[in-house]
């Protein structure tokens, strides 16, 4: 999942009244915290790194669980039947 500008803004200031048209950010509440483009880009990078790590961990956990079932003597077909 790609983290967007509005998601980053909402993490910086929940409840912000903001929209986006193309690359333009439209502040409906006049940006009371004076959130800068750099803050938004930094937050996007932080959130994207966390999301990427979550996805990587999910894949690693699935692979680990699959291997443990194989090590117990199940066939790959049996593992697939159990795990979908």
Residue, then its C-alpha position, 0 to 999 in steps of 0.5 A: x500500500x502506498x501512503x498518501x499525502x492526506x494520510x500523512x497530514x491526518x497523522x500529523x494533525x488528526x481532524x485536519x480539514x484538508x483535501x487534495x486536487x492533483x498535487x495541490x493541497x487545499x487547507x479548509x482550516x487554513x493549516x493552523x499548525x503550519x504543517x510544511x511540505x517537508x513535514x508531510x514528506x517526512x511523515x509519508x516516509x515514516x508511515x511507508x517504512x512502517x507499512x513496508x516493514x509490516x508487510x515484510x513481517x507478514x510474509x516472513x511469518x507466513x513463510x516461517x509457519x509454512x516451513x514449520x508445518x513442512x518440518x512436521x512432515x506435512x506435504x506442501x499440498x496439506x500445508x496449502x489446504x490448511x493455510x489457504 
